[in-house]
Amino acid sequence: MNILKNCRLCPRNCGINRYEKVGFCGANNKIKLAYYSLHKWEEPVISGSCGSGTIFFSHCNLKCIFCQNKKISTNAYGKEITIKRLSEIMLELQRMGAHNINLVTPTHYVPQIVSCLHKIKNKDLKIPVVYNTSSYENAETIRMLKGYVDIYLADLKYYDDNLAKKYSNCNNYFKYASIAIDEMYRQVGKVYIKDNLMKRGIIVRVLVLPGHVDDAVKIIDYLHKKYNNNIIISIMNQYTPLDNLEYENLNRKLSDEEYDYIINYALDLGVTNAFIQEGDTQEESFIPNFDCSIV
Protein backbone atom coordinates (compact mmCIF):
# COMPACT_ATOMS: atom_id res chain seq x y z
CA MET A 1 0.00 0.00 0.00
CA ASN A 2 1.79 3.10 -1.26
CA ILE A 3 0.00 5.40 1.18
CA LEU A 4 1.93 3.75 4.03
CA LYS A 5 5.25 4.64 2.38
CA ASN A 6 4.62 8.32 3.12
CA CYS A 7 2.12 8.12 5.96
CA ARG A 8 -0.10 11.16 6.47
CA LEU A 9 -3.21 9.41 7.72
CA CYS A 10 -3.51 11.68 10.76
CA PRO A 11 -2.61 15.30 11.55
CA ARG A 12 0.79 14.25 12.89
CA ASN A 13 1.70 13.99 9.18
CA CYS A 14 4.86 12.02 10.01
CA GLY A 15 5.51 11.25 6.35
CA ILE A 16 7.51 8.15 7.24
CA ASN A 17 7.72 4.88 5.35
CA ARG A 18 5.93 2.44 7.64
CA TYR A 19 7.49 -0.51 5.83
CA GLU A 20 10.85 0.62 7.23
CA LYS A 21 10.14 2.41 10.52
CA VAL A 22 7.34 3.83 12.68
CA GLY A 23 6.10 7.33 13.40
CA PHE A 24 4.34 8.87 16.41
CA CYS A 25 1.59 6.24 16.58
CA GLY A 26 4.07 3.35 16.67
CA ALA A 27 2.38 1.26 13.96
CA ASN A 28 4.26 -0.34 11.08
CA ASN A 29 2.64 -1.60 7.87
CA LYS A 30 1.06 -4.64 9.57
CA ILE A 31 -2.31 -4.63 11.37
CA LYS A 32 -1.89 -5.24 15.09
CA LEU A 33 -4.82 -6.28 17.30
CA ALA A 34 -5.03 -6.61 21.07
CA TYR A 35 -8.52 -8.02 21.54
CA TYR A 36 -11.94 -8.62 20.04
CA SER A 37 -15.22 -9.54 21.69
CA LEU A 38 -18.91 -8.81 22.12
CA HIS A 39 -18.94 -5.62 24.17
CA LYS A 40 -22.04 -4.59 26.11
CA TRP A 41 -20.83 -1.31 27.59
CA GLU A 42 -21.11 1.04 24.62
CA GLU A 43 -24.10 3.37 24.21
CA PRO A 44 -27.39 1.38 24.29
CA VAL A 45 -28.11 1.88 20.58
CA ILE A 46 -24.67 0.42 19.80
CA SER A 47 -24.48 -2.46 22.29
CA GLY A 48 -28.16 -3.46 22.15
CA SER A 49 -29.00 -6.75 23.83
CA CYS A 50 -26.25 -8.94 22.33
CA GLY A 51 -23.30 -6.57 22.26
CA SER A 52 -21.15 -4.64 19.82
CA GLY A 53 -18.48 -6.58 17.95
CA THR A 54 -15.51 -4.60 19.17
CA ILE A 55 -12.06 -4.93 17.60
CA PHE A 56 -9.34 -3.16 19.59
CA PHE A 57 -6.39 -2.07 17.45
CA SER A 58 -2.96 -1.63 19.00
CA HIS A 59 -1.12 1.73 18.94
CA CYS A 60 -2.66 5.22 18.84
CA ASN A 61 -1.93 8.54 17.16
CA LEU A 62 -3.02 10.62 20.19
CA LYS A 63 -1.72 8.88 23.36
CA CYS A 64 -3.54 10.95 25.99
CA ILE A 65 -1.71 10.91 29.31
CA PHE A 66 -4.89 9.71 31.06
CA CYS A 67 -5.61 6.87 28.60
CA GLN A 68 -7.31 3.85 30.18
CA ASN A 69 -6.07 1.58 27.39
CA LYS A 70 -2.39 2.50 27.74
CA LYS A 71 -1.41 -1.17 27.60
CA ILE A 72 -2.32 -1.24 23.91
CA SER A 73 -2.22 2.43 22.88
CA THR A 74 1.23 3.28 24.25
CA ASN A 75 2.83 -0.01 25.31
CA ALA A 76 2.04 -1.68 21.97
CA TYR A 77 0.49 -4.86 23.36
CA GLY A 78 -1.09 -6.97 20.63
CA LYS A 79 -0.56 -9.45 17.82
CA GLU A 80 0.11 -8.79 14.15
CA ILE A 81 -2.49 -10.20 11.77
CA THR A 82 -3.25 -10.22 8.04
CA ILE A 83 -6.09 -8.42 6.27
CA LYS A 84 -7.60 -11.86 5.63
CA ARG A 85 -7.58 -12.61 9.36
CA LEU A 86 -9.25 -9.25 10.06
CA SER A 87 -12.05 -10.27 7.67
CA GLU A 88 -12.41 -13.60 9.47
CA ILE A 89 -12.69 -11.85 12.84
CA MET A 90 -15.42 -9.52 11.56
CA LEU A 91 -17.42 -12.43 10.20
CA GLU A 92 -16.88 -14.43 13.40
CA LEU A 93 -18.26 -11.55 15.48
CA GLN A 94 -21.26 -11.39 13.14
CA ARG A 95 -21.89 -15.12 13.69
CA MET A 96 -21.63 -14.57 17.45
CA GLY A 97 -24.60 -12.21 17.24
CA ALA A 98 -22.88 -8.81 17.21
CA HIS A 99 -25.17 -5.95 16.26
CA ASN A 100 -22.29 -4.21 14.48
CA ILE A 101 -18.54 -4.29 13.87
CA ASN A 102 -16.91 -1.70 16.13
CA LEU A 103 -13.40 -0.63 15.05
CA VAL A 104 -11.68 0.90 18.09
CA THR A 105 -8.75 3.31 17.54
CA PRO A 106 -8.48 2.43 13.84
CA THR A 107 -6.99 5.59 12.27
CA HIS A 108 -3.51 4.24 11.53
CA TYR A 109 -4.94 1.14 9.82
CA VAL A 110 -7.53 2.77 7.56
CA PRO A 111 -6.01 1.55 4.24
CA GLN A 112 -5.98 -2.05 5.48
CA ILE A 113 -9.50 -1.72 6.90
CA VAL A 114 -10.80 -0.36 3.59
CA SER A 115 -9.15 -3.24 1.75
CA CYS A 116 -10.83 -5.69 4.12
CA LEU A 117 -14.28 -4.10 3.94
CA HIS A 118 -14.12 -3.76 0.17
CA LYS A 119 -14.15 -7.56 -0.02
CA ILE A 120 -16.87 -8.36 2.54
CA LYS A 121 -19.06 -5.30 3.17
CA ASN A 122 -22.66 -5.85 2.03
CA LYS A 123 -21.63 -9.30 0.81
CA ASP A 124 -20.73 -11.66 3.63
CA LEU A 125 -20.78 -8.87 6.20
CA LYS A 126 -24.36 -7.64 6.62
CA ILE A 127 -24.24 -5.68 9.90
CA PRO A 128 -23.30 -1.98 10.26
CA VAL A 129 -19.68 -0.91 10.65
CA VAL A 130 -18.81 1.50 13.49
CA TYR A 131 -15.69 3.67 13.33
CA ASN A 132 -14.71 4.40 16.94
CA THR A 133 -12.20 7.25 16.92
CA SER A 134 -10.48 10.00 18.88
CA SER A 135 -11.34 12.20 15.86
CA TYR A 136 -7.74 13.36 15.53
CA GLU A 137 -8.01 12.58 11.83
CA ASN A 138 -7.21 14.12 8.51
CA ALA A 139 -10.41 14.65 6.52
CA GLU A 140 -8.82 12.85 3.58
CA THR A 141 -8.55 9.72 5.71
CA ILE A 142 -12.24 9.91 6.64
CA ARG A 143 -13.12 10.31 2.94
CA MET A 144 -11.46 6.94 2.28
CA LEU A 145 -14.15 5.36 4.49
CA LYS A 146 -17.14 6.63 2.53
CA GLY A 147 -19.50 3.76 1.78
CA TYR A 148 -17.73 1.43 4.21
CA VAL A 149 -18.66 3.00 7.56
CA ASP A 150 -22.28 3.34 8.68
CA ILE A 151 -21.84 4.81 12.15
CA TYR A 152 -19.17 7.15 13.47
CA LEU A 153 -18.54 6.92 17.21
CA ALA A 154 -16.35 9.98 17.57
CA ASP A 155 -14.74 11.73 20.50
CA LEU A 156 -14.54 15.49 20.74
CA LYS A 157 -11.98 15.64 23.51
CA TYR A 158 -10.97 19.28 23.69
CA TYR A 159 -12.20 22.69 22.60
CA ASP A 160 -9.20 24.49 24.08
CA ASP A 161 -5.99 23.50 22.31
CA ASN A 162 -3.99 24.41 25.41
CA LEU A 163 -5.57 21.34 27.02
CA ALA A 164 -4.85 19.24 23.94
CA LYS A 165 -1.20 20.25 24.11
CA LYS A 166 -1.00 19.53 27.83
CA TYR A 167 -2.78 16.18 27.84
CA SER A 168 -2.35 14.79 24.30
CA ASN A 169 0.76 16.48 22.90
CA CYS A 170 -0.99 18.21 20.00
CA ASN A 171 -1.76 21.89 19.59
CA ASN A 172 -4.28 21.60 16.75
CA TYR A 173 -6.79 19.02 18.03
CA PHE A 174 -10.03 20.99 17.71
CA LYS A 175 -9.24 22.26 14.22
CA TYR A 176 -8.71 18.78 12.82
CA ALA A 177 -11.33 16.99 14.91
CA SER A 178 -14.09 19.44 14.01
CA ILE A 179 -13.27 19.17 10.29
CA ALA A 180 -13.15 15.37 10.53
CA ILE A 181 -16.52 15.20 12.31
CA ASP A 182 -18.02 17.46 9.67
CA GLU A 183 -16.83 15.03 6.99
CA MET A 184 -18.33 12.15 8.97
CA TYR A 185 -21.67 13.97 9.06
CA ARG A 186 -21.53 14.61 5.31
CA GLN A 187 -21.17 10.88 4.75
CA VAL A 188 -23.79 9.43 7.09
CA GLY A 189 -26.11 12.32 7.92
CA LYS A 190 -28.84 12.38 10.54
CA VAL A 191 -29.06 9.59 13.09
CA TYR A 192 -31.23 6.64 12.02
CA ILE A 193 -32.35 4.15 14.67
CA LYS A 194 -34.49 1.08 14.01
CA ASP A 195 -35.67 -1.41 16.64
CA ASN A 196 -33.61 0.44 19.28
CA LEU A 197 -30.39 -0.09 17.32
CA MET A 198 -28.45 2.58 15.48
CA LYS A 199 -28.09 1.85 11.78
CA ARG A 200 -26.54 5.09 10.58
CA GLY A 201 -25.32 8.45 11.87
CA ILE A 202 -22.93 9.95 14.39
CA ILE A 203 -22.52 9.76 18.15
CA VAL A 204 -20.07 12.33 19.50
CA ARG A 205 -18.63 11.49 22.90
CA VAL A 206 -17.72 14.23 25.34
CA LEU A 207 -15.60 12.90 28.21
CA VAL A 208 -15.86 15.51 30.96
CA LEU A 209 -12.44 15.91 32.57
CA PRO A 210 -12.17 16.84 36.26
CA GLY A 211 -11.55 20.55 36.60
CA HIS A 212 -12.48 21.31 32.98
CA VAL A 213 -16.25 21.69 33.01
CA ASP A 214 -15.82 24.95 31.09
CA ASP A 215 -14.24 23.13 28.15
CA ALA A 216 -17.03 20.53 28.06
CA VAL A 217 -19.58 23.36 28.01
CA LYS A 218 -17.87 24.88 24.95
CA ILE A 219 -17.84 21.49 23.18
CA ILE A 220 -21.54 20.85 23.79
CA ASP A 221 -22.40 24.40 22.77
CA TYR A 222 -20.44 23.97 19.53
CA LEU A 223 -21.98 20.59 18.68
CA HIS A 224 -25.56 21.71 19.32
CA LYS A 225 -25.21 24.90 17.30
CA LYS A 226 -23.54 23.03 14.43
CA TYR A 227 -25.69 19.88 14.25
CA ASN A 228 -28.71 20.57 16.45
CA ASN A 229 -30.26 17.22 17.43
CA ASN A 230 -29.27 15.48 14.19
CA ILE A 231 -26.42 13.76 16.03
CA ILE A 232 -26.32 12.09 19.44
CA ILE A 233 -24.12 13.68 22.09
CA SER A 234 -22.87 11.16 24.63
CA ILE A 235 -21.92 13.06 27.81
CA MET A 236 -19.56 10.84 29.77
CA ASN A 237 -18.61 10.94 33.47
CA GLN A 238 -16.41 7.85 33.37
CA TYR A 239 -13.00 9.51 33.62
CA THR A 240 -10.98 7.11 35.79
CA PRO A 241 -7.64 8.13 37.34
CA LEU A 242 -5.30 5.19 36.91
CA ASP A 243 -1.83 6.67 37.45
CA ASN A 244 -0.24 9.32 39.61
CA LEU A 245 -0.30 12.04 36.94
CA GLU A 246 1.52 15.35 37.18
CA TYR A 247 -1.71 17.35 37.03
CA GLU A 248 -3.59 17.29 40.33
CA ASN A 249 -7.06 17.57 38.78
CA LEU A 250 -6.48 14.37 36.77
CA ASN A 251 -5.76 12.38 39.92
CA ARG A 252 -9.40 12.47 40.99
CA LYS A 253 -12.74 11.38 39.60
CA LEU A 254 -15.26 13.80 38.18
CA SER A 255 -17.52 15.11 40.94
CA ASP A 256 -21.30 14.72 40.87
CA GLU A 257 -21.58 18.52 40.98
CA GLU A 258 -19.41 18.92 37.88
CA TYR A 259 -21.35 16.32 35.93
CA ASP A 260 -24.76 17.64 37.01
CA TYR A 261 -23.73 21.12 35.87
CA ILE A 262 -22.91 19.82 32.37
CA ILE A 263 -26.18 17.87 32.11
CA ASN A 264 -28.23 20.85 33.20
CA TYR A 265 -26.37 23.08 30.75
CA ALA A 266 -27.14 20.71 27.88
CA LEU A 267 -30.82 20.53 28.85
CA ASP A 268 -31.10 24.32 29.07
CA LEU A 269 -29.43 24.59 25.66
CA GLY A 270 -32.11 22.36 24.11
CA VAL A 271 -30.12 19.16 23.64
CA THR A 272 -32.63 16.30 23.44
CA ASN A 273 -30.65 13.65 21.52
CA ALA A 274 -28.13 12.60 24.13
CA PHE A 275 -26.90 9.86 26.43
CA ILE A 276 -25.80 10.41 30.01
CA GLN A 277 -24.13 8.00 32.41
CA GLU A 278 -25.22 6.82 35.82
CA GLY A 279 -23.81 4.33 38.30
CA ASP A 280 -20.26 3.07 38.75
CA THR A 281 -18.84 4.08 35.39
CA GLN A 282 -15.61 5.31 37.00
CA GLU A 283 -14.43 1.84 37.98
CA GLU A 284 -11.54 -0.03 36.35
CA SER A 285 -13.80 -3.05 35.77
CA PHE A 286 -15.11 -1.32 32.64
CA ILE A 287 -11.67 -1.62 31.02
CA PRO A 288 -11.33 -4.79 28.87
CA ASN A 289 -8.91 -7.46 30.03
CA PHE A 290 -6.81 -7.37 26.87
CA ASP A 291 -5.63 -10.78 25.79
CA CYS A 292 -4.27 -11.11 22.27
CA SER A 293 -4.20 -14.91 22.59
CA ILE A 294 -7.73 -14.95 21.17
CA VAL A 295 -6.70 -12.99 18.07
ABEGO torsion letter per residue (X at the ends): XAAAABBAABAAGAGBBAAABBBAAGBBABBBBABBBBBAABBAAAAEAAEBBBBBBBEBAAGBAABAAAAAAAAGBEBBBBAAAAAAAAAAAAAAGBABBBBBGAAAAAAAAAAAAAAABGBABABBBBBBBAGBBBAAAAAAABGABABBBBBBABABAAAAAAAAGBAAAAAAAAAAAAAAAAAAEBBBBBGGBBABEBBBBBBBBBGAAAAAAAAAAAAAAAAEAABBBBBBAABBBABBBABAAAABBBBAAAAAAAAAAAAAAGBABBBBBBEBAABAAABBBBBAAAX
